[in-house]
Each structure stands twice: as C-alpha cells, then as structure tokens.
Amino acid sequence: MRTQITMSPYYGTPDFSRLMREDVPPPAVDPVSVADILRNAFVYPPYSIYEGVRLVTFGFCPHDDMHTEPKFHFKFRNAGEVPEYAATEQDWVSGYHRRLCDAIQRSCAGMSSPWLLQSGGKDSTTLAIAIADARPDTTCITYLGGQEEDEVESATHVARTLGLRHETLTCDPARAYDRYLGVVDRMPLLTADFALLSCIDLGTEVVGHGGDGVVDGLGADSYFGTPMSKRQEMLKRLSRDLPLPGWLSELPGVDRSFKLCYMLSTLRMNEIERAFPGSRFSDDEVDELLGRPISQHSRHRLELYREEIGSATSLWEWRDMSTSIAGSAGAFAKGLYSSAALGLKVAYPFCDLTLREWIHREVPRYQKVDPVTKLNKLLIRDHIATRFEELPYVTGKGSFRFDVRGLAKARFDRVREFARDSAELPGAGAWLDRNRRRLDNKYHASKFYLLAVVLPWLASRRERRAQVQDTDMRERAYA
C-alpha cells in the first residue's frame, strides 16, 4: 500500500476512511515509526505508523510527494511576515472577535450539538466568549486530570457567566484506559500524545451525552508566538546529546527522583527533541524493547527539519518550529484519531485560514507579545478582559493532564498481558517486570503510558489482519 493523506486542520478535514475498512487487512506496521513513538510519543511526519502511508502535516505542501523528497517549511515565520507596526490602527479586539466568531461558525457548521474542550486556559476562554455569540448551543466540558491544577471552578464561572452549559469530568485512569481499549481497533493511525487517553475519555463522555462534535482550542500558538521561559532555555542548554545509558535512571536513589531522572534524560537528548513534551524512552531502551538496533533510524528522521529550524531568527521562532513537529503529529493527531474512532466531528477554529492569516500578517507584533515582559497572546488577553477580570488561568495555564501513575497502578497487569503476546515489542515484558516497583515515579510511569497506548493498538492490527485472512480463506474454500 502506498498512499498519502493530508492530515492537518490547517488544510481541512482529513479522510481516514481507507485505513478504517474492516474488510481490508491493515498495512504493515513500520518498526521505525514504533521507535519514533517510544522515543518521542509521536511518529515523525511525513511518516505514519504504517509502511507506505505518508501524512501531509502543516509545514509540508499537500502537492508534494511525501514518499520522495518532502520539504519542511514553517508557515509562520517572523522575519518579513509579522508587521512591527500596523499599516492603519483599528479596533483589534472587535476585529478579532468578529473573525473568531466567523471561524467558529465555519468550522462547526456540520455539528448539531458541539462540545467545547474547555481547559481553562486563554485559548479555550477566548473561544468560549466567541462561542457564546456564534454557537450558544455549545456545551463546555472541563477535565480534571490531576493534582497539578484544578481550574474547574474558574472554567465553570466562565461558562455560566457567558450563559453556556458546563460539565466536568474527573480523570479516572482505569475508566479512560478501558474506554481506549473499547475503540482502539477503530483508531486509524497511532500517536501516544500524553493527553490521548484524556481525549478518548472526554470524547466518549460527549458521545454518551448526545454530542456529535468537539471544539478544540489548538492552533494559535504558532502564529501568536510563544516566548521561551527561563526553564525552557535552561533545558535547551542542558540538552547535550550525550550517550548516557537508560539504566542510569534505574539506579537506587535516582529511580525514585523524578527531577534526577528528567535531568538525565535531558542530557541524553538533542535540543530539538527535548522541546517535545513528556518523559520518554532512551535510545538503548528502545533498542531493547524492539529487540534490535533501530533507534538511530528514528533519530535520522529529524534531519529533514534541521535546516529550517536552524534558520530561526530568534529563540521564540526556534521553539515554535520545534514544537510544531510534535504539535502536528501528537497534539492535533490525538484529537483527529480519537474523534475518528468515536465517530465525532472535530473543529479547530484557530486553524481557520481567514483568521490565522489576518492575525499573522496584519496584527502587529505588539498586539501579540509584550517586548518587555514577554507576555504572549496580548490580543487574546485583551479579548478576555472585555468580559472578565484577571482569572487564575491567565497566569497559570493548565491542560488536559492524565494521571500516568494512577494508570500504572490500576492497569499494570492488563498492559503486561499485551506485552506477553507482542511480537513487535519482544522486550516490553522484561522492561515492565524490571520497572514495576518504580512506576510511582512519574518519569517511569510516563514510559509505562507509552507502552499502554502502543501495545493494544499493535495487538488490534494483528487481530484484524488475522480476521481478514481467515475470512478470505473461508470465502475461497466455498468458491
């Protein structure tokens, strides 16, 4: 099978139908792509989890052949594209509100009962304000994913003030994982984004309440700009690409400390891959899991991006370019794949062409990022201020976090069963047995999460391939 799928909300709605046919055996799984997921939680575009299936994500041209010479070009370059000063001053907030309302109406046109994933951050709050005008029939839903943040009260206040219905879902890792197992055979492709199980949990809830679509606030970071924090700059400096073995994180004392494990993993990574979120497997661990030296092939896929990222004109642009790789193949992919599996529509208003081009090319830089304080998304903040005083999420943004330690505690035995039967990851069982006592450390639990997502997906493809082959054999026997 050799095919190419345009898979980016910036380009429109992707069509996964050819990968979801039950009467056709799935393509062969690409082992290097499995290594990609274990190393970075996603498959490097334009590759996919399948051999012969390529994806056109944002930064690639849909008219190019992704199988031959794909070229990556970041679409929201600062130099020469973002105006320093406006050609003519205008009411930026009202212009933004009008265009955002239009983007919502266009992206949600096919939904009869949309649900907004309301994380409590700036993006979901500004969306809620516009949705109250453009689609007041929308229900907001907030996910309480862990102890790191609790923005339910604030999100509820926002929704109710705007006259929108609001629901809350508290993360139960066992329930979320069981829901994932219930739809994993319908996931068209694979990513292991650390909010994938949260998306499955939320999407299942939406379907259960009669919703037919979700509205997601992803897409604005790349063209608004995301200044690097001091912590991010420090991690960039610490990313030295040192050949440190993964077993160092299993040493007594070290294995109980998330900070020490995270620092060791940072020293092992190159600076671009360290910009990707989460704790992941080291190269030697990946080779152990797959039973062969393969991690270097995954590393080599990053070369496609180095020239463009190396041309960044600022640290901000460098980070935006780097994180856009994980954003397209992880953050966006989790919503696209889970929605396809659940039969839901999904809308990304911030990816709307008219809205994003206006913000990128006409809104001046000083409406996006404060040059002194480095505060970002000033236009969005001003939009929120038209309806609300300063709220906690403006200064301390949360997210749809997932309780990875709770998942390891609740479903270790189930994941171990998948590992026992896995021909693709022959080393998974040994890793799980060796590290079971370490899974109360979020660093090791995050790696468990990757296996918990990958192993059942691979098993579902083996089962489908066997079922199709069995059906073909029986049909030939009766012929």
C-alpha positions in Angstrom: 0.0 0.0 0.0 1.3 3.4 -1.0 -0.9 6.4 -0.1 -0.7 10.0 1.1 -3.2 11.6 3.5 -3.5 15.3 4.0 -3.7 15.4 7.8 -3.8 18.9 9.3 -6.7 21.1 10.5 -4.9 24.0 8.8 -5.6 22.2 5.5 -9.1 20.9 6.1 -10.7 17.7 7.4 -8.5 14.6 6.8 -10.0 11.5 5.3 -9.0 8.3 7.1 -11.7 6.1 5.5 -9.3 4.0 3.5 -7.5 3.0 6.7 -10.7 2.1 8.6 -12.2 -0.5 6.3 -12.8 -3.7 8.2 -12.7 -5.9 5.0 -9.2 -4.9 4.1 -6.1 -6.0 6.1 -4.2 -3.1 7.6 -0.8 -2.2 6.0 2.4 -3.4 7.6 3.5 -1.6 10.7 6.7 0.4 10.3 9.1 -0.6 13.2 11.0 2.7 12.9 7.7 4.5 13.5 7.1 2.4 16.6 10.6 3.6 17.7 9.5 7.2 17.0 6.6 6.8 19.4 8.6 5.2 22.1 11.3 7.9 21.8 9.1 11.0 21.3 5.4 9.9 21.8 4.6 10.5 18.1 5.7 9.4 14.6 7.9 11.9 12.8 5.9 13.4 9.8 5.6 12.7 7.0 5.9 9.1 8.1 3.0 7.3 9.8 2.8 4.2 11.9 2.2 2.2 8.6 4.8 1.5 6.0 3.8 3.1 2.7 1.4 5.6 4.3 2.6 9.2 4.4 1.0 12.2 6.1 0.9 15.8 5.0 1.1 17.8 8.2 1.4 21.6 8.5 4.8 22.7 7.2 4.6 20.3 4.2 2.9 21.0 0.9 -0.1 18.9 0.0 1.0 19.0 -3.7 4.4 17.4 -3.0 5.1 13.7 -2.9 5.8 12.7 0.7 7.3 9.4 -0.5 10.2 11.0 -2.5 11.5 14.4 -1.4 9.3 16.0 1.2 10.4 19.5 2.3 9.5 21.2 5.6 8.9 24.9 5.7 7.5 26.5 8.8 4.4 28.6 7.8 4.5 31.3 10.3 8.0 32.8 10.0 8.6 36.1 11.9 11.1 37.8 9.7 9.4 39.8 6.9 5.9 38.4 7.6 4.8 39.8 11.0 4.4 43.6 10.9 6.2 45.6 13.6 3.6 48.4 13.3 0.1 48.4 11.9 -0.5 49.9 8.5 -3.6 51.5 9.9 -4.7 51.4 13.6 -8.0 49.8 14.2 -10.1 48.2 17.0 -8.1 45.0 17.1 -10.2 43.3 19.8 -13.5 43.8 17.9 -11.9 42.7 14.6 -10.5 39.6 16.3 -13.9 38.8 17.9 -15.7 39.1 14.6 -13.3 36.9 12.8 -13.2 34.3 15.6 -17.0 34.1 15.5 -16.9 33.6 11.8 -14.2 30.9 12.2 -16.4 29.1 14.8 -19.4 29.1 12.5 -17.5 27.8 9.6 -15.6 25.0 11.5 -18.8 23.9 13.4 -21.2 24.1 10.5 -21.7 20.4 10.3 -22.3 19.9 14.1 -25.8 19.9 15.7 -24.5 19.5 19.2 -20.9 20.8 19.7 -18.9 20.5 22.9 -16.0 22.8 23.7 -13.0 21.2 25.4 -12.6 24.0 28.0 -9.2 23.5 29.6 -9.4 26.8 31.5 -6.6 28.4 29.5 -6.5 31.5 27.5 -7.4 29.9 24.2 -10.4 28.0 25.5 -11.7 31.1 27.4 -11.4 33.4 24.3 -13.2 30.6 22.3 -16.0 30.4 24.9 -16.6 34.2 24.6 -16.9 34.0 20.9 -18.9 30.7 21.0 -21.5 32.4 23.3 -22.3 34.7 20.3 -21.6 32.3 17.4 -22.8 28.9 18.7 -24.6 29.4 22.0 -25.9 25.8 21.8 -22.4 24.6 22.7 -21.7 22.7 25.9 -18.4 23.3 27.7 -16.6 20.4 29.4 -13.6 20.7 31.7 -11.3 17.8 32.5 -9.8 17.5 36.0 -6.7 15.5 35.1 -4.6 15.5 38.2 -3.3 17.4 41.2 -1.1 19.8 39.2 -4.1 22.1 38.6 -7.8 22.5 39.4 -9.5 25.0 37.2 -13.0 23.6 37.3 -14.3 26.4 39.5 -12.8 29.1 37.2 -14.0 27.3 34.0 -17.5 26.9 35.4 -17.6 30.6 36.3 -16.6 31.5 32.7 -19.2 29.2 31.1 -22.1 30.3 33.4 -21.3 33.9 33.0 -21.5 33.5 29.3 -24.7 31.6 29.5 -23.2 28.3 28.3 -23.9 24.9 29.8 -20.9 23.4 31.6 -20.0 19.8 32.5 -17.0 18.4 34.4 -15.2 15.1 34.0 -12.7 13.9 36.6 -9.9 11.7 35.4 -10.3 8.0 36.3 -7.3 6.4 34.6 -8.9 2.9 34.7 -12.1 4.1 33.1 -10.2 6.1 30.5 -8.0 3.2 29.6 -10.9 0.8 29.3 -12.6 3.3 27.0 -9.4 3.4 24.9 -9.4 -0.4 24.7 -13.0 -0.2 23.6 -12.2 1.9 20.5 -8.5 1.1 19.8 -9.4 -1.1 16.8 -11.1 1.9 15.2 -8.1 4.3 15.7 -7.0 4.9 12.1 -3.4 5.7 13.0 -1.3 5.9 16.1 0.1 8.6 18.4 0.8 8.4 22.1 0.4 12.0 23.0 0.2 12.3 26.7 -3.4 13.7 26.5 -4.6 11.0 24.1 -6.4 9.0 26.8 -7.9 12.2 28.2 -9.3 12.9 24.7 -10.7 9.4 24.5 -12.3 9.8 27.9 -13.8 13.1 27.0 -14.9 12.1 23.6 -16.7 9.0 25.0 -18.5 11.3 27.5 -19.6 13.7 24.8 -21.0 10.8 22.7 -22.8 9.5 25.8 -24.5 12.9 26.3 -25.6 13.1 22.7 -22.9 15.4 21.4 -21.8 14.9 17.8 -18.7 17.1 17.7 -15.9 18.7 19.8 -14.3 22.1 19.5 -10.6 22.2 20.3 -8.6 25.4 21.1 -5.3 24.2 19.4 -3.7 26.1 16.6 -3.0 29.6 17.8 0.5 29.2 19.4 2.4 29.0 16.1 1.2 32.4 14.8 0.9 34.3 18.0 4.3 33.3 19.1 5.4 31.5 22.3 8.3 33.1 24.1 10.7 30.7 25.8 10.6 30.6 29.6 13.7 30.5 31.7 13.1 26.8 32.3 12.8 26.1 28.6 16.0 28.0 27.9 17.8 26.0 30.7 16.5 22.7 29.2 17.8 23.7 25.8 21.3 24.3 27.2 21.2 21.0 29.2 20.3 19.0 26.1 23.8 17.8 25.2 23.0 14.6 23.2 25.3 12.6 25.5 25.3 8.8 25.0 24.2 8.1 28.6 22.6 4.6 29.1 19.0 4.4 30.1 19.8 2.2 33.1 21.2 5.2 34.9 17.6 6.2 35.7 17.1 2.8 37.4 20.0 3.2 39.9 19.0 3.1 43.6 18.1 6.6 44.7 18.0 8.0 41.2 15.0 5.9 40.3 12.8 7.5 43.0 13.5 11.1 41.9 11.6 12.5 39.0 13.9 15.5 38.8 17.1 13.4 38.6 15.6 11.1 36.0 14.3 14.0 34.0 17.7 15.7 34.1 19.5 12.6 32.9 17.0 12.2 30.1 17.6 15.8 29.1 21.4 15.3 28.9 20.8 12.4 26.6 18.5 14.3 24.2 19.3 16.7 21.5 17.8 20.2 22.0 15.0 19.8 19.4 13.7 16.5 20.8 13.9 17.9 24.3 11.4 20.6 23.2 8.9 17.8 22.7 6.7 17.3 25.9 6.9 14.4 28.3 9.3 11.7 29.5 10.2 9.0 27.0 12.4 6.0 26.5 16.1 6.4 25.8 17.6 5.0 22.6 19.1 1.9 24.2 15.8 1.2 25.9 14.0 1.5 22.5 16.5 -1.0 21.0 15.9 -3.3 24.0 12.1 -3.1 23.6 12.2 -3.8 19.8 14.9 -6.4 20.1 17.2 -4.8 17.6 19.2 -1.6 17.0 16.6 0.7 15.5 16.6 3.9 17.5 19.3 5.6 15.2 16.9 5.2 12.3 14.3 7.2 14.3 16.9 9.8 15.1 17.8 10.2 11.5 14.3 11.3 10.6 14.9 14.6 12.5 17.4 15.6 9.8 14.5 16.6 7.5 13.8 19.5 9.9 17.2 20.7 10.8 17.9 23.2 8.0 14.6 25.0 8.5 14.8 25.0 12.3 18.5 26.2 12.1 17.3 29.2 10.1 15.2 30.5 13.0 15.7 34.2 13.7 15.0 34.1 17.4 14.7 31.6 20.3 11.0 32.0 20.1 10.8 31.1 16.5 13.2 28.2 17.1 10.9 26.8 19.8 7.8 27.4 17.7 9.3 25.4 14.8 10.5 22.6 17.0 7.2 22.2 18.9 5.2 22.4 15.7 6.5 18.9 14.8 5.1 17.4 18.0 2.0 19.6 17.7 1.1 18.3 14.2 1.8 14.6 14.9 0.9 14.5 18.5 -1.4 17.3 19.8 -3.5 17.6 16.7 -3.3 13.8 15.9 -4.7 12.8 19.3 -7.9 14.7 18.6 -8.2 13.6 14.9 -7.6 9.9 15.6 -9.8 9.7 18.7 -12.6 11.6 17.0 -12.4 9.3 14.0 -12.6 6.3 16.3 -15.6 7.7 18.2 -17.5 8.9 15.1 -17.3 12.5 16.2 -16.7 15.6 14.2 -13.9 17.9 15.4 -13.4 21.6 14.9 -10.2 23.8 15.3 -11.4 27.4 14.8 -7.9 28.8 15.4 -6.8 26.9 12.2 -9.3 28.8 10.1 -7.5 30.3 7.1 -9.1 33.8 7.3 -8.5 34.2 11.0 -4.9 32.9 11.1 -3.8 34.9 8.1 -5.2 38.1 9.5 -3.5 37.6 12.8 -0.2 36.5 11.3 0.1 39.1 8.6 -1.9 42.1 9.7 -1.9 42.2 13.5 1.3 44.0 14.7 3.8 42.2 16.9 3.0 44.4 19.9 -0.5 43.1 19.9 0.9 39.5 20.2 3.9 39.6 22.6 5.0 42.3 25.0 8.6 43.1 24.1 9.5 43.9 27.7 7.6 41.4 29.9 7.5 38.7 27.2 3.8 38.2 28.0 2.2 36.4 25.0 -1.2 36.5 23.3 -1.9 40.1 24.3 -4.8 40.3 21.8 -6.4 37.3 23.4 -5.9 38.6 26.9 -7.5 41.9 25.8 -10.4 40.0 24.4 -10.9 38.1 27.6 -10.7 41.3 29.6 -13.8 42.6 27.8 -15.8 40.1 29.8 -13.8 39.1 32.8 -11.4 40.4 35.3 -8.0 38.7 35.6 -8.5 35.0 36.4 -6.1 32.3 37.6 -5.8 30.5 34.2 -4.4 33.7 32.6 -1.2 33.5 34.7 -1.1 29.7 35.4 -2.3 27.8 32.4 -3.3 24.2 32.9 -4.1 21.4 30.5 -5.8 18.1 30.0 -3.3 16.2 32.1 -3.5 12.5 32.6 -2.8 10.5 35.7 0.0 8.3 34.4 0.9 6.9 37.9 -2.7 6.1 38.5 -2.9 4.3 35.2 0.2 2.2 36.1 -1.3 1.3 39.4 -4.7 0.4 38.0 -3.9 -1.4 34.7 -0.3 -2.8 35.0 -1.5 -6.4 34.7 -3.6 -5.6 31.6 -0.7 -4.0 29.9 1.6 -6.8 30.9 -0.8 -9.2 29.1 -0.4 -7.2 25.9 3.4 -7.3 26.3 3.3 -11.1 26.6 1.8 -11.6 23.2 3.7 -8.8 21.4 6.0 -9.9 18.6 6.7 -6.2 17.7 8.0 -5.3 21.1 9.6 -8.5 22.5 11.4 -6.6 25.2 8.4 -4.9 26.7 7.6 -7.7 29.2 11.1 -7.6 30.7 11.1 -3.8 30.9 7.7 -3.8 32.7 8.8 -6.5 35.2 12.0 -4.7 36.0 10.4 -1.3 36.5 7.1 -2.3 38.1 8.2 -1.0 41.5 9.3 2.3 40.0 6.0 3.3 38.5 5.1 5.6 41.3 7.7 8.0 39.8 6.1 10.0 37.0 9.2 9.6 34.9 8.9 5.8 34.7 5.1 5.9 34.7 5.2 8.2 31.6 7.1 5.4 29.8 4.6 2.9 31.0 1.9 5.1 29.5 3.6 4.9 26.1 3.6 1.1 26.2 0.0 1.1 27.5 -1.1 3.0 24.4 1.1 1.3 21.8 0.8 -2.4 22.8 -3.0 -2.8 22.4 -3.0 -0.8 19.1 -0.5 -3.2 17.7 -2.5 -6.2 19.0 -5.7 -4.9 17.4 -3.9 -4.7 14.0 -2.6 -8.3 14.4 -6.2 -9.4 15.2 -7.7 -7.6 12.2 -5.1 -8.9 9.8 -5.8 -12.5 11.1 -9.6 -12.0 10.8 -9.4 -10.7 7.2 -7.1 -13.5 6.2 -9.4 -16.1 7.8 -12.4 -14.6 6.0 -10.6 -14.7 2.7 -9.6 -18.3 3.2 -13.2 -19.4 4.0 -14.6 -17.5 1.0 -12.0 -19.2 -1.3 -12.9 -22.6 0.3 -16.6 -22.0 -0.5 -15.9 -20.7 -4.0 
